[in-house]
Amino acid sequence: VNGIEIYSMKIDSKVTSRFAHNVITSQAVNRGNVHKEVFFDVELPKTAFITNFSMTIDGVTYPGIIKEKELAKKQYEKAVSKGQTAGLVKASGRKTEKFTVSVNVEAASKVTFELTYEELLKRQFGKYEMFIKVKPKQLVKDFEIEVNIFEPQGITELEAEGTFITNDLQNIIKKTFSEKKGHISFKPTLDQQRTCENCSQSVLDGDFTVRYDVKRTTPDNLQIVNGYFVHFFAPTNLPKLPKNVIFVIDISGSMSGREIEQTREALLKILDDIKEDDFFNFILFGSAVHTWKETLIQATPENLDEARKFVRGIDTEGMTNLHGGIMRGIDMLNAAHEGNLVPKRSASIIIMLTDGQPNVGISNTQDIQAHVKKAIEGRYPLYNLGFGYGVDYSFLEKMALENKGLARRIYPDSDAALQLQGFYDEVSNPMLTDVELNYPENEISDLTKNIFKHFYDGSEIVVAGRFIDNNQNSLTVDVRAEGANDALSYTTQQDTEQTAKAFQEQEYIFGDYIERLWAYLTIEQLLEKRIAATGEEKENLTAEALALSLKYKFVTPLTSMVVTKPEDSNNQDGIADKPVEGIDIFSFTLFEKPSFFSLLSAAPQLSSYLYMAHPTWYTSVDGDPHFIISVPQKEDAICFNINENPGAVLNLINDPVTGITVNGELIGDKRANTDGKVQNTYFGKLGIANKHLDLKLTVTPEKITIQNGNEKTGFTWLDSVTLQQEGLTLIINRKKNLVLSMGSGASFVIVLHEVWKKHPLHQDFLGLYTLESDKLSEQTHGLLGQFFHPIDFTILEVHPGSDPKKPDATMIVKNNELTVTRGWQKDYRRGPKQGVDIPCWFVHNNGAGLIDGVHTDYIVPSLF
């Protein structure tokens, strides 16, 4: 591809006691006669930690270095600014994160990349699963996946499959296992990799998954190595506990359409799986809270039929009274236990699904967290499912973790119903409650989590720790839990003979794997605790997780790996030409900081320049209509268009805390297109309101109308006005723009675009630019408002597009992988006649994947 041949790619995985050590080695050669840039892109499971990376060029090896994230970022940026090769780990995709590095390679030169990552395989539905992303992007002469598994308990089953595996490729997967060892290899020839005879396209594009399980003669297994231990707890053949489930479902208006349809579909399938000795109920929250029944109901066939009718009738209404919905569910569950309406030996859970942010009743998320925690009091887990990207996911995650549950994002794709059902399947079969694994305090230090609210069928509990005495080689564990019929209580000891025999198989074991497993699990749990922590506790958890990440060389959310290739100062030809493309904006320095509006009042003619100096004043919509989103930390911008019919009213900004909303109504060209294309549209009317002040401002290309209560005041664009009254400051720069602020919230500039009156097609229209958006609350949303919060993105694989002047690229943003195009949009902050080209990454299809939800979610009935 482009003169670069990947002649070898090997994925070597070693798994010992569920801990996987994976090495990906890729070798490439530049077959061209000039320097070429070689890219190494690897997608890894999100649960994995990268531990090592190196690249070898002409026999010289350049290692990656793991550093604290900010230090790594500075080194990376310094290397890029000097034109050096640099690589950085970034998040990407639903299940994966991507490591990307590129290097300039001389003609006929070779480069070898080697990446190592590790993860603890989780047991789900009775099997451990290892996921390998396969995407070499070209035919590879020597391609191989090799997996060696070593389990001291013994292996009972082993399987491998790939989403890209055809019937022809199925026979190439070689699989063997006996006793403690398992082996899988996949080594297709060049011809077997082709999508068709003699073509150069590779069929290797998808997921390769390995699943296995181990023998279980006892409920648990203990292993001790070099002063560290790991305890695996997964009892089998237990009677299932009855469960009490309350589904708390968001039915606010934003759930309308596909989201509520998928929710109904998932709930109907879940009802098919509920057992007759289970109890359940549904609570719906929009602006108000509705319940199916007043108490939990047993899942008899008659009740299930009635529940199905109820679910089929669920529809959307109102806003988002999340607090009211979840508190009703907690109160109902508490009452069921206190009134003995549910079995004493049963497992209770709450599953909440929401796609938005609380905006009715109590909407302060910290207050909601406090109320929920106090009401549950640790009695049962809360699982929060966040549908789409409009949710405050960090709030849902904190609240779930504080209440012994977890949060899960439900991605708004065609399989959303399956995602919902899949999550329910994970928690639908509780076997034990209040599980405690107790170890002698005088022997153990640095123990991972050892108390668990529920144990679910097909899963596994893993606890690790280290001994105070490094030479200790025995351990006694006291196990306690509550089952369906009685309490579970026993003492278990490590089988020293089994472990000793196991470690005779050294070729399967990589280093001090139990110590690394302990470090991995400890870091993972520290990071989880850190999510819900605050203040000094959060600082301590961060410091501890960071220290372990650096000691064991794990790339975690607190660290990054940077690799740079020093360039020969005498030979700069090998440096890839990557100019940093800045944003061409007017800069302005003020030595003193008088109030913004006192400056404008003193010199209104400066208004079109002053607001360009403010670092947060760079989110706008103008033209037909083009949205420009500044991302200051990237020194870059993202753009998108919204294509909708004339007459549609779009919600641009909505802040339920300050009460400020901004909506815009679209107008079209003077005559409709006759060729069937979408008509050009522009904002012909803007409505800005502050409901707390009962203040409304209507702006059209003809006039500006202020309504304060029942009083109305009107101006035209021919006026030059500076108006200050309670809750409103307004400056009109004649036939150019107006600047306004309402209350203590954000300020805005509206630009007037006038066209030639006799123009056969176009009409006058408006552009909107935000000022001081940081004065709006964190709950602000809308097509523009959602971007007042920080947004991060990564650009990968820049390549020529259909327009030679506008390259395409892959953008990773909000866990989506989008194809974007480099282009320009006009910024009229200097004035309607002085448009400046702003370079930006253009997101196609009405901003799909960038904006929360879809663009039609933002269509509102009227201007106010």
Buried (B, 14 or more C-beta within 10 A) or exposed (E): EEBBBBBBBBBBBBBBBBBBBBBBBBBBBBEBEEBBBBBBBBBBBBBBBBBBBBBBBEEEEBEBBBBEBEEBBEBBBEBBEEBBBBBBBBBBBEBBBBBBBBBBBBEEBBBBBBBBBBBBBEBBBBBBBBBBBBEBBBBBEEBBBBBBBBBBBBBBEBBBEBEBBEEEBEEBBEBEBEEBBBBBBBBBEEEBBBBEEEEEEBBBBBBBBBBBBBBBEBBBBBBBBBBBBBBBBBBEEBEBBBBBBBBBBBBBBBBBBBBBBBBBBBBBBBBEEBEEBBBBBBBBBBBBBBBBBEBBBBBEEEBBEBBBEBBEEBEBBBBBBBBBBBBBBBEBBBEBBEEEBBBEBBBBBBBBBBBBBBBBBBBEBEEBBBBBBEBBEEBBBBBBBBBBBBBBBEBBBBBBBBBBBBBBBBBBEEEBBBBBBBBBBBBBBBBBBBBEBBBEEEBBEBBBBBEBBBBBBBBBBBBBBBBEEEEBBEBEBEBBBBBBEEEBEEEBEBBEEBBEEBEEBEEBBBEBBBBBBBBBBBBBBBBBBBBBBEEEEBEBBBEBBBEBBBEBBBBBBBBBBBBBBEBEEEEEEBBBEBEEEEBEBBEEEEEEEEEBBEBBBEEBEEBBBBBBEBEBBBBBBBBBBBBBBBBEEBEBBBBBBBBBEBEBBBBBBBBBBBBBBBBBBBBBBEEEEEEEEEBBBBBBBBBBBBEBBEBBBBBBBEEBBBBBEEEEEEBEBEBBBBBEEEBBBBBBBBEBBBBBBBBEBBBBBBBBBBEEEEEEEBBBBBBBBBBBBEBBBEBBBBBBBBBBEEBEBBBBBBEEBEEEEEBBBBBBBBBBBBBBBBBBBBBBBBBBEEBBEBBBBBBBBBBBBBBBBBBEBBBBEEBB
